Amino acid sequence: MRNVKWFISFIFVLFAVASIDTNTVQANQPITVVFDGEVLAFDVPPAIINGRTMVPMRVIFEAHGAGVYWDEYSYTVTAILWNGFVAVRINDYLININGTRYLMDVAPIIIGGRTLVPARFVSEALGSEVIWDEVSRTVFITSAPFETNTTLEDEWDDWVLDEWDWIEWPQI
């Protein structure tokens, strides 16, 4: 009788172990974000929400070299880069990239005092390449190459010339 109880217990444990869902175990593994080969540190961890990997916006944008600004009245976060800007509003599915609005499938949210945005969408908006590794739960972001032959001043000079070339300057 004792051997039968032991055998039944063994079979029960075997079925219990076999029925563990690897996706559940994997879902408890933290998400890592690697930007240009460096692991980024977050005070609020990235999370998967509605099937999208959401990351704290400030860390991602500052890694891209952007200045990040928060407008508490409109609940808008704006990142300004050398070649443009990206603005998102909390709970709004629209993102403004250099004056053009695009629709995201997940809206930015606030968790733990941080604005979380979809890692792929905002990184690709900044020209970066994004790869998701399901097995290691890692987001790999490779930034777009910076055009070293063009400076912000060159861009400004070109814009000023384009905007003002219609003016008929007086002959002196």
N, C-alpha and C positions, 0 to 999 in steps of 0.2 A: 504494500500500500504506500509505503514511504517513497519508493522509487517512482510510482505512478504520479504522486504529487510533485516530485522533483521534475519529472518529465513534462508534466502539464505546465509547471512554472517556467521551465526552459522554453517550451513552445510559445507561451504567452510573451515572454521577453523577446524572443526572436521575432515574432510578429510586430511587437511594439517598435522595435528598432527598425525593422524593414518598412514600417509605415511612416517614419519621419519624413516629412516633405523637405527636400533640399532647398526649395525656394524659400521656405520659412526660415531655415538656418541662414541662408544667404541674405534675406531681408534684414536680419539683425546685424550683418556686417556693415561697418561704417563705409560711407562713400568718400573716396579720395579724389582730389582734383590736382592734376599735375599740369603746370603751366610752363611751357618751354623747358621741360626737364626738371623743374623744381616743384616739390609738393607744397601746396598752399595751406596756410593755417587759418582756421575759422573759429570765431568765438561762438557762433551758432552753426551747428553742423549742417551740411547739405542734406536734403531730403528728397525722396521721390514722392511727388504729389500729382495725382491724376496722370500717372505714367510719364512724367517729365522730371528730370533731375533739376531741382531748384537749388541755387547757391546764393549766398549773400552777395549782393550786387557790388558793394564797395570794394571787396577784396578782388573780385574779378576785374573790375574796371581799373583799379589802381595797379594791378598786375600788367594791364595793357598800357599803363602810363597816363591814364586819364585823371583829371581832377573831378571829384564827385561832390555834388551840391544837393542839399535837401531843402525843399520848400514845404514847411509844415502847414501852410494854409491850403495849398492845393494837393498835398500828399504826392508830390512829384519829386523824383530823383533824376538829376541830369548829370551826365558824364560828358566832359568836354575834352576832346583830343586835339592834336595838332591838325587833323584833317576834317574835323566836324564834331557833331554831338549826337548823343543818344539820350532820350528822355522817356521815362515810364511813370505812370501814375498807379498808385496802389489800387488793386481790384479793377483795373481797366485793361482790357484785352488789346488795346492799341498801343503801339510803340512808335515814337517819333524818331526817325533816323535822318538827320540832316534836312529836316523839314518835310519829309515824306512819311506818311503814317502807314504802318503795316499791322496786320491782325495776327496776334499770337493765340495759340490754343490753350494757354494757361496764363492767367493774370498774375502779376506780381502781388505778393502778400507780405505782411509783417509778422515775423516770428521772433520772439525774444528781443524786440527792439531793432531788428535788422530787416531790411527789404530783401526778400528772396525772389530771384528771377530765373527763368529757364536758362540753364548754362549754354545750351547749344544756340538758342536764338540770339541771345545778346552777344555771345562770342563771335558768331558768324556775322552779326551786324557790324562788328568791328574789324571784319576781314580775316578772322582767325579760322583755322581748321579745327574741327572738334571730332573726337573719336570716343565712343563709349565702349568700355570693356565690361561686358555683363558678368563674366566669371570673377574678376577681381573687384567689380563695382568701382571702377576708376574712370574718371573723365580726363582725357588727354587733350589739352588745348595747345595748339601751335600757332603763335602769333604771326600775323602777316609781316612780310619783310618791310622794314622802314625804308622809304626811298631817300637814300642819302644824297642824291643829286638835286633834290627839291627841298627848299626850306620853307617855313611858314611865311617868311618875308617875301620869297619869290611868288608864292601863291597869292599873297596880299597884293603885291605889285601887279600881277597879271589881272586880278580882279579889279583893282582900281583903274587900270588902263582900259579894261573892257567896259567898265561902267561909265567912265568919263570920256571915252573917245568921241562921243556924239557932240560934246560941247565945242562950240566954235570959239576958240580962244582968240582974244584980240591980238592983232599984230602990233608988236612994239618996235 
